[in-house]
Amino acid sequence: MHATRRELFKSSFATAAAAALPKSSGRHHTPMGDEFQANIAKLTAIAAKPVFKRELFPDPVIIDSIELLHYKKSWLCRVRSKDGAEGISISNAQQMASLYPIFVDRIAPFFLEQDARDLEHLLELSMVYQSNYKATGLAVFVPLATLEFAILDMFGKISNRPIGLLISDKIYNPKIAVYQANGERYISPEETIAHLQRDVAISKAKAIKFKLGGRMSHVETPPDRSARLIPMVRKTFGDDMVISADSNGSYTPEQAIPIGKLMQEYKYAFYEEPVPFDDYDGLQQVADALEIPIALGEQEPSTFNFRHVLANNSVGIVQQDMFYFGGMVRCMKVARMAAAMGKQCIPHISSTGLGYVYMMHFVSAITNSGPYHEFKEFNNDLPYTCATSTLRSDDNGIITVPTGPGVGVEIDPAYIAKHEVMKAVRSANFKDAE
């Protein structure tokens, strides 16, 4: 959180999180000069520390095959080692439907015949292969995360550990309390509240989040929806419900600040993406004007940009996405930087596949978890079993993180067999572009 004046902003969200984070001191301010440079140096050193626990695996694990599997709207990745170990991941189906050529042409070929124990270094080198760094962002990171999840699943099965123990020394959060997210924007306040009530009745969540504004500075529809909705949601759900809202960059700083003050009046927990995600000056203006914690990161592709906003005290919560930011290794580096600055990590999750399961494994492994984490929907289409968790929230809105090897989820082999292996789209003679 920000310093003393922000600590006065007491929501149940902030209270629940307080014990997990370092205490702030002094008035909130934007670090300048030597202080800012000291923050940058500290965060740079933290981001350089290894994440993947390579020391658990004394013998080489050479990748023999990587397959991207497709059936209807399902996209799976299967990786096998030369010793016969296997891992599988469930991709973001919505994104992979467009991005699969990048996976088969520009990601998978680089990792073949490599020692998977060098995962962390390989992730970096793969960005140079075929100039993949030129596609930095969702285009390359969704395929990269899909492969990383399969490799981590393989290592988890080799070592009989859940994924969380491959990126952390211990499981800090074996159970995850969820907040129910509503992703609708162009509907009336009354409809939004009705849909939140419907979904909370299923998830039993004790926290909720909804959409504000018109998305990336577009005109809000219906007019004045946000100004009406903010008090209505509080009055409907009462003082005990933890409430947050996401504008997806809907506002200029001048527009965002009054909305934030209204959220403060009604004791909201955090304000997500008040200005366009890459307007870092505007973000700073909003953060300096408000007491409510600012959350950012769903769209952010750069570790350096996360370092900048953390060093500049622009955000109270980082929200890197497991898929959009390129996997758990990169996401862990951001979480560690946030922890060093006394900030929370509440990762964003993609709504397709089993994104919430990957999110839970990640949250289980971090020290600066927020008290509630994003939940959109259960996957009722994928035929799978999980021996160590129902993967359903209980009457208190809490889900148990799987403890089985790897992801801890077994997909029906007969269902996997229905998938076809996607082939390379272009010639193997493709030359690296300068």
Backbone torsions as a table, in degrees:
resi	resn	phi	psi	omega
1	MET	NA	165.1	172.2
2	HIS	-74.7	178.6	-167.2
3	ALA	-74.4	-155.9	-162.7
4	THR	-48.1	-49.1	-175.6
5	ARG	-64.0	-28.3	176.8
6	ARG	-78.1	-27.9	177.7
7	GLU	-67.7	-20.7	177.3
8	LEU	-72.4	-16.9	180.0
9	PHE	-83.0	94.7	-169.6
10	LYS	-99.5	96.0	168.6
11	SER	-101.4	164.5	176.8
12	SER	-64.1	-28.4	176.6
13	PHE	-62.4	-50.8	-177.8
14	ALA	-63.8	-39.2	-179.7
15	THR	-63.7	-43.7	-178.6
16	ALA	-64.8	-29.9	-176.5
17	ALA	-87.8	-15.7	-167.8
18	ALA	-57.5	-40.5	-174.7
19	ALA	-65.8	-23.5	-175.0
20	ALA	-85.7	-10.1	-171.4
21	LEU	-121.1	152.4	174.8
22	PRO	-61.6	151.0	178.5
23	LYS	-79.0	139.1	174.4
24	SER	-88.2	161.3	177.8
25	SER	-145.5	151.3	179.4
26	GLY	78.9	168.8	-179.7
27	ARG	-71.8	149.6	175.7
28	HIS	-64.2	136.8	175.9
29	HIS	-154.3	162.4	174.8
30	THR	-85.7	117.6	-178.7
31	PRO	-59.9	141.1	-179.0
32	MET	-129.1	158.7	169.6
33	GLY	51.2	-123.2	-174.4
34	ASP	-61.9	-36.9	-179.1
35	GLU	-65.2	-44.0	178.6
36	PHE	-62.6	-44.6	179.9
37	GLN	-64.9	-35.1	176.4
38	ALA	-65.9	-39.2	176.4
39	ASN	-62.5	-44.5	179.2
40	ILE	-59.6	-44.8	-179.1
41	ALA	-63.0	-42.4	-180.0
42	LYS	-63.8	-44.7	-177.8
43	LEU	-70.5	-34.6	176.9
44	THR	-62.0	-43.2	179.3
45	ALA	-65.1	-39.2	179.4
46	ILE	-66.5	-43.6	-178.7
47	ALA	-65.7	-23.3	-178.5
48	ALA	-79.7	-12.8	-177.3
49	LYS	-73.2	142.0	-179.4
50	PRO	-61.4	147.6	177.0
51	VAL	-108.1	-58.2	-178.0
52	PHE	-65.4	132.6	-174.2
53	LYS	-86.2	75.9	-177.1
54	ARG	-60.4	-30.0	-175.4
55	GLU	-63.8	-14.9	178.9
56	LEU	-72.4	-13.2	-171.3
57	PHE	-125.4	94.8	-175.0
58	PRO	-71.9	-24.5	-175.0
59	ASP	-107.3	148.4	179.0
60	PRO	-57.2	144.9	175.0
61	VAL	-124.6	91.0	-173.4
62	ILE	-86.0	128.3	-178.6
63	ILE	-75.3	120.7	-176.9
64	ASP	-97.0	-36.2	-179.2
65	SER	-150.7	147.7	175.0
66	ILE	-133.9	121.6	-178.7
67	GLU	-123.5	132.3	170.2
68	LEU	-100.1	120.6	-172.5
69	LEU	-108.9	137.7	-176.1
70	HIS	-133.8	133.9	174.4
71	TYR	-151.2	117.0	-177.1
72	LYS	52.6	-116.2	-179.9
73	LYS	-98.7	10.5	-176.8
74	SER	-98.2	136.7	175.6
75	TRP	-130.5	119.2	179.5
76	LEU	-121.1	154.7	172.4
77	CYS	-121.2	132.5	177.0
78	ARG	-123.7	125.2	179.2
79	VAL	-120.5	139.7	179.1
80	ARG	-130.9	144.3	175.6
81	SER	-94.8	167.3	178.4
82	LYS	-66.6	-20.1	177.0
83	ASP	-88.8	1.7	175.7
84	GLY	94.6	2.7	175.6
85	ALA	-70.8	149.5	-176.2
86	GLU	-138.9	142.6	173.0
87	GLY	-135.6	152.6	-179.2
88	ILE	-138.8	147.4	177.1
89	SER	-133.6	159.1	177.8
90	ILE	-110.8	116.1	-174.3
91	SER	-82.0	173.5	170.2
92	ASN	-77.0	103.1	-171.5
93	ALA	-62.8	-39.3	-177.8
94	GLN	-60.6	-42.2	-178.2
95	GLN	-81.9	-39.4	-176.3
96	MET	-65.8	-25.0	177.3
97	ALA	-57.9	-28.8	177.8
98	SER	-99.1	-26.4	-168.9
99	LEU	-101.7	-0.7	-175.3
100	TYR	-57.3	-32.6	177.5
101	PRO	-61.6	-33.1	178.0
102	ILE	-65.8	-40.3	178.4
103	PHE	-60.7	-53.4	-172.2
104	VAL	-76.2	-26.9	-176.9
105	ASP	-95.9	-32.9	-166.3
106	ARG	-123.4	-12.1	179.2
107	ILE	-110.1	-60.1	-175.4
108	ALA	-56.3	-43.5	-177.1
109	PRO	-59.2	-33.7	-178.3
110	PHE	-66.6	-36.4	-173.7
111	PHE	-82.3	-17.8	179.8
112	LEU	-61.8	137.5	179.4
113	GLU	71.3	4.7	178.2
114	GLN	-88.1	155.0	173.6
115	ASP	-79.3	112.2	-174.8
116	ALA	-64.1	-16.7	176.5
117	ARG	-63.8	-21.4	178.4
118	ASP	-88.0	24.4	-173.2
119	LEU	-46.3	-48.6	-173.8
120	GLU	-62.3	-42.9	178.2
121	HIS	-70.9	-36.5	-179.9
122	LEU	-65.3	-36.1	177.7
123	LEU	-60.0	-40.0	178.5
124	GLU	-69.8	-46.3	-178.0
125	LEU	-65.0	-31.7	-178.1
126	SER	-64.8	-21.1	178.3
127	MET	-74.8	-21.1	177.0
128	VAL	-88.2	-33.7	179.3
129	TYR	-54.1	127.7	-178.7
130	GLN	50.4	30.4	178.3
131	SER	54.7	41.0	-179.4
132	ASN	-60.9	-25.0	-179.7
133	TYR	-60.4	-22.5	177.6
134	LYS	-67.6	-17.7	177.9
135	ALA	-104.9	22.9	-177.4
136	THR	-51.6	133.5	-178.5
137	GLY	124.8	-159.5	-176.0
138	LEU	-53.4	-37.1	-173.8
139	ALA	-58.3	-41.9	-178.9
140	VAL	-100.2	-27.4	-173.8
141	PHE	-77.0	-32.0	176.0
142	VAL	-64.0	-48.0	174.1
143	PRO	-60.5	-41.0	-178.4
144	LEU	-64.8	-43.6	178.3
145	ALA	-63.2	-39.1	179.9
146	THR	-58.9	-43.6	178.4
147	LEU	-70.4	-42.8	180.0
148	GLU	-58.6	-42.8	-180.0
149	PHE	-61.3	-38.3	178.6
150	ALA	-67.9	-40.2	178.5
151	ILE	-65.1	-42.2	177.9
152	LEU	-65.2	-37.8	175.9
153	ASP	-60.8	-41.9	177.5
154	MET	-61.7	-46.3	179.8
155	PHE	-65.5	-36.1	177.3
156	GLY	-63.0	-38.6	178.7
157	LYS	-72.1	-35.6	177.3
158	ILE	-63.2	-41.8	-173.7
159	SER	-99.1	-0.7	-178.6
160	ASN	58.7	43.3	179.4
161	ARG	-128.4	147.7	170.1
162	PRO	-69.6	159.7	-176.3
163	ILE	-55.7	-36.6	-177.9
164	GLY	-56.2	-34.1	-178.8
165	LEU	-83.5	4.3	172.0
166	LEU	-95.4	-12.5	-178.6
167	ILE	-126.2	7.0	-178.8
168	SER	-154.5	156.1	179.6
169	ASP	-74.8	-22.2	-178.2
170	LYS	-154.2	166.4	173.7
171	ILE	-91.4	112.6	-177.3
172	TYR	-87.1	-29.2	-174.6
173	ASN	-133.7	84.7	-178.1
174	PRO	-71.4	-17.2	177.0
175	LYS	-128.9	144.7	-175.3
176	ILE	-121.0	121.1	172.2
177	ALA	-84.4	131.6	-173.1
178	VAL	-103.8	153.1	165.0
179	TYR	-110.1	139.8	-178.1
180	GLN	-82.2	118.1	-179.0
181	ALA	-98.7	137.4	172.7
182	ASN	-113.1	123.4	-173.0
183	GLY	-98.1	7.6	-177.5
184	GLU	-85.6	145.0	-177.0
185	ARG	-126.7	-42.7	-171.0
186	TYR	-95.2	49.3	176.0
187	ILE	-132.1	165.5	-175.7
188	SER	-70.0	159.1	174.3
189	PRO	-55.8	-38.5	-179.2
190	GLU	-64.6	-42.0	178.1
191	GLU	-65.9	-41.2	179.1
192	THR	-58.5	-46.4	-179.7
193	ILE	-64.5	-41.6	178.8
194	ALA	-61.2	-40.6	-179.9
195	HIS	-69.9	-37.2	175.5
196	LEU	-63.6	-42.8	178.7
197	GLN	-61.9	-42.3	177.9
198	ARG	-60.2	-46.4	-175.1
199	ASP	-74.0	-36.1	177.8
200	VAL	-65.4	-32.5	177.7
201	ALA	-62.3	-27.4	178.9
202	ILE	-86.9	-48.6	-174.6
203	SER	-82.0	-20.4	-176.9
204	LYS	63.4	21.8	-176.7
205	ALA	-64.1	146.1	177.8
206	LYS	-100.1	6.2	179.1
207	ALA	-143.8	149.5	-178.6
208	ILE	-138.9	160.5	174.9
209	LYS	-145.2	143.4	179.4
210	PHE	-139.3	175.8	-173.9
211	LYS	-95.3	142.9	175.2
212	LEU	-118.2	159.7	169.4
213	GLY	67.6	-164.5	-174.8
214	GLY	-110.4	9.8	179.0
215	ARG	72.4	118.4	177.1
216	MET	47.6	50.8	173.0
217	SER	70.7	13.8	174.2
218	HIS	-77.9	160.3	-177.3
219	VAL	-66.7	135.9	-179.5
220	GLU	-73.9	137.4	177.6
221	THR	-135.9	128.7	-7.5
222	PRO	-65.3	159.8	179.7
223	PRO	-59.1	141.7	178.0
224	ASP	62.7	19.2	-179.6
225	ARG	-57.6	-46.7	-174.8
226	SER	-64.6	-46.1	-178.2
227	ALA	-62.5	-32.5	177.0
228	ARG	-78.3	-38.0	-171.6
229	LEU	-72.9	-38.1	-175.1
230	ILE	-55.6	-51.5	177.1
231	PRO	-71.7	-32.8	-178.2
232	MET	-63.0	-40.6	-179.2
233	VAL	-65.2	-42.4	178.9
234	ARG	-63.3	-44.5	-178.3
235	LYS	-67.5	-32.0	179.7
236	THR	-72.8	-45.3	-172.7
237	PHE	-94.8	-11.1	174.3
238	GLY	84.4	174.7	-173.7
239	ASP	-71.6	-22.9	-176.1
240	ASP	-80.3	-19.5	-179.9
241	MET	-77.0	131.7	175.3
242	VAL	-85.1	123.0	-171.7
243	ILE	-124.8	135.3	174.5
244	SER	-133.8	168.1	179.2
245	ALA	-147.3	151.9	-173.5
246	ASP	-126.0	122.4	-179.7
247	SER	-96.9	-7.4	-178.8
248	ASN	48.0	45.3	175.9
249	GLY	69.1	32.4	-173.8
250	SER	-73.5	-21.0	-164.9
251	TYR	-121.7	157.1	161.6
252	THR	-77.4	164.1	177.1
253	PRO	-56.1	-38.8	-178.9
254	GLU	-64.5	-32.1	177.5
255	GLN	-82.7	-34.8	-174.2
256	ALA	-70.6	-34.8	-174.2
257	ILE	-65.4	-46.5	176.8
258	PRO	-61.8	-37.5	176.9
259	ILE	-62.4	-43.0	178.3
260	GLY	-62.8	-38.1	179.0
261	LYS	-67.7	-34.5	175.4
262	LEU	-65.8	-40.1	176.5
263	MET	-62.4	-39.7	177.2
264	GLN	-62.3	-41.8	-179.1
265	GLU	-57.7	-36.9	-178.0
266	TYR	-100.3	19.6	170.7
267	LYS	57.6	52.1	174.7
268	TYR	-80.3	155.2	-172.1
269	ALA	-83.1	-46.4	175.9
270	PHE	-153.9	162.1	-175.1
271	TYR	-121.0	112.4	-172.8
272	GLU	-97.7	131.6	175.6
273	GLU	43.7	63.2	-179.8
274	PRO	-64.6	-31.5	178.5
275	VAL	-123.2	166.7	177.3
276	PRO	-48.1	138.1	-168.3
277	PHE	-58.3	-25.1	-178.7
278	ASP	-101.3	11.3	174.5
279	ASP	-92.7	81.4	-173.2
280	TYR	-73.0	-31.0	175.5
281	ASP	-68.0	-43.2	177.4
282	GLY	-63.2	-39.3	176.7
283	LEU	-58.0	-43.1	-179.4
284	GLN	-64.7	-40.3	178.1
285	GLN	-59.1	-45.0	-178.3
286	VAL	-67.3	-44.3	-179.4
287	ALA	-60.5	-40.1	-178.4
288	ASP	-70.1	-25.5	-174.8
289	ALA	-90.2	-15.4	-172.0
290	LEU	-119.1	160.4	173.9
291	GLU	-97.6	-29.1	-178.9
292	ILE	-63.4	135.9	178.2
293	PRO	-60.8	138.1	177.3
294	ILE	-96.6	133.4	179.4
295	ALA	-112.5	143.7	-175.7
296	LEU	-155.7	146.3	168.4
297	GLY	145.0	-15.2	-178.9
298	GLU	-55.6	-41.0	-176.6
299	GLN	-96.4	-6.8	-171.5
300	GLU	-74.8	122.7	-179.6
301	PRO	-97.2	-7.0	-166.9
302	SER	-116.4	126.6	173.0
303	THR	-62.5	-36.3	180.0
304	PHE	-65.4	-37.9	178.7
305	ASN	-69.1	-37.9	173.2
306	PHE	-60.0	-43.1	178.5
307	ARG	-58.4	-41.5	-177.4
308	HIS	-64.8	-49.7	-176.4
309	VAL	-69.1	-29.3	175.9
310	LEU	-72.5	-44.5	178.8
311	ALA	-63.8	-28.5	-177.4
312	ASN	-91.8	-0.1	178.2
313	ASN	61.5	35.6	-177.9
314	SER	-85.9	-20.0	-174.8
315	VAL	-130.7	152.7	173.4
316	GLY	-104.7	-17.5	-175.6
317	ILE	-141.2	130.8	172.8
318	VAL	-99.8	143.6	-172.3
319	GLN	-133.9	44.3	179.3
320	GLN	-59.2	143.4	-177.7
321	ASP	-94.7	136.1	-177.6
322	MET	-57.0	-40.8	179.5
323	PHE	-86.5	-49.4	-171.0
324	TYR	-68.7	-21.6	-179.0
325	PHE	-101.6	2.5	169.5
326	GLY	96.1	19.2	173.2
327	GLY	111.5	178.5	-171.8
328	MET	-73.5	-32.9	-179.2
329	VAL	-62.4	-51.2	179.5
330	ARG	-64.5	-39.9	179.9
331	CYS	-64.3	-36.1	179.6
332	MET	-66.0	-36.0	178.3
333	LYS	-61.1	-40.4	178.5
334	VAL	-68.9	-42.5	179.3
335	ALA	-59.8	-41.1	179.3
336	ARG	-65.8	-40.8	177.5
337	MET	-62.9	-42.5	179.1
338	ALA	-61.8	-42.8	-179.8
339	ALA	-59.8	-38.9	-178.9
340	ALA	-65.3	-23.7	179.7
341	MET	-101.2	9.2	178.8
342	GLY	74.5	28.1	-177.6
343	LYS	-110.2	155.5	179.0
344	GLN	-86.7	158.6	172.0
345	CYS	-121.7	117.9	177.1
346	ILE	-128.9	84.2	-170.4
347	PRO	-61.5	144.9	171.9
348	HIS	-75.2	149.9	175.6
349	ILE	-126.7	145.3	172.9
350	SER	-76.5	148.0	-168.3
351	SER	-90.5	-3.3	-179.4
352	THR	-106.7	168.5	179.3
353	GLY	65.5	-135.9	177.6
354	LEU	-118.6	42.4	-178.0
355	GLY	-55.6	-35.7	-178.0
356	TYR	-70.1	-24.6	176.7
357	VAL	-72.2	-43.1	175.8
358	TYR	-62.4	-40.8	177.2
359	MET	-58.6	-45.0	-177.8
360	MET	-63.9	-42.3	177.4
361	HIS	-60.0	-42.1	-179.9
362	PHE	-64.8	-49.0	-179.2
363	VAL	-61.1	-33.7	179.4
364	SER	-60.5	-22.5	-170.9
365	ALA	-102.8	-1.2	-175.9
366	ILE	-107.2	154.5	-176.6
367	THR	-91.6	-17.0	-173.3
368	ASN	-116.4	37.9	178.0
369	SER	-62.8	141.6	169.1
370	GLY	-73.1	168.4	-176.4
371	PRO	-75.5	-20.8	178.8
372	TYR	-135.2	146.4	-176.9
373	HIS	-130.6	153.4	-169.4
374	GLU	-63.5	136.1	176.8
375	PHE	-141.3	130.3	-178.8
376	LYS	-114.0	-48.9	-177.3
377	GLU	-164.3	151.7	171.5
378	PHE	-81.6	150.4	175.9
379	ASN	-91.9	110.1	-179.5
380	ASN	-103.8	4.7	-177.6
381	ASP	-99.3	-33.4	-176.7
382	LEU	-79.2	123.4	178.9
383	PRO	-80.4	104.4	-177.7
384	TYR	-142.8	163.8	173.0
385	THR	-128.6	153.7	176.4
386	CYS	-139.8	114.7	-173.3
387	ALA	-76.1	-18.1	-171.4
388	THR	-115.6	1.0	178.4
389	SER	-158.0	145.8	173.5
390	THR	-74.9	-16.3	-173.7
391	LEU	55.4	29.6	175.2
392	ARG	-127.4	146.4	179.5
393	SER	-78.6	143.5	179.8
394	ASP	-84.7	-169.8	-176.0
395	ASP	-66.9	-11.3	176.7
396	ASN	-104.0	9.8	179.6
397	GLY	71.9	33.9	-176.6
398	ILE	-120.5	135.1	178.3
399	ILE	-114.8	136.9	176.9
400	THR	-82.8	131.7	178.0
401	VAL	-73.2	132.4	178.1
402	PRO	-57.9	142.7	179.9
403	THR	-114.5	2.4	178.1
404	GLY	-71.3	172.3	-178.7
405	PRO	-60.4	141.2	178.4
406	GLY	66.0	-133.5	178.3
407	VAL	-69.9	-24.3	179.2
408	GLY	82.1	11.7	-179.4
409	VAL	-122.4	132.4	178.1
410	GLU	-109.6	121.6	178.4
411	ILE	-88.5	140.2	-179.6
412	ASP	-55.0	118.2	-179.5
413	PRO	-56.2	-33.6	179.5
414	ALA	-65.8	-33.3	176.9
415	TYR	-70.8	-42.5	178.1
416	ILE	-59.8	-38.8	-177.3
417	ALA	-63.6	-20.4	178.8
418	LYS	-74.9	-14.8	-176.7
419	HIS	-79.5	150.5	172.1
420	GLU	-105.0	150.5	178.7
421	VAL	-82.8	125.4	179.9
422	MET	-77.6	133.6	-177.3
423	LYS	-96.5	162.3	177.5
424	ALA	-58.0	143.0	-175.7
425	VAL	-88.4	-32.0	-176.4
426	ARG	-126.2	174.9	-175.4
427	SER	-65.1	145.3	175.5
428	ALA	-68.3	-11.8	-178.9
429	ASN	-86.3	7.0	178.5
430	PHE	-54.9	133.4	-179.9
431	LYS	-95.4	140.6	178.9
432	ASP	-60.9	127.8	-179.3
433	ALA	-80.7	144.1	176.8
434	GLU	-90.7	NA	NA
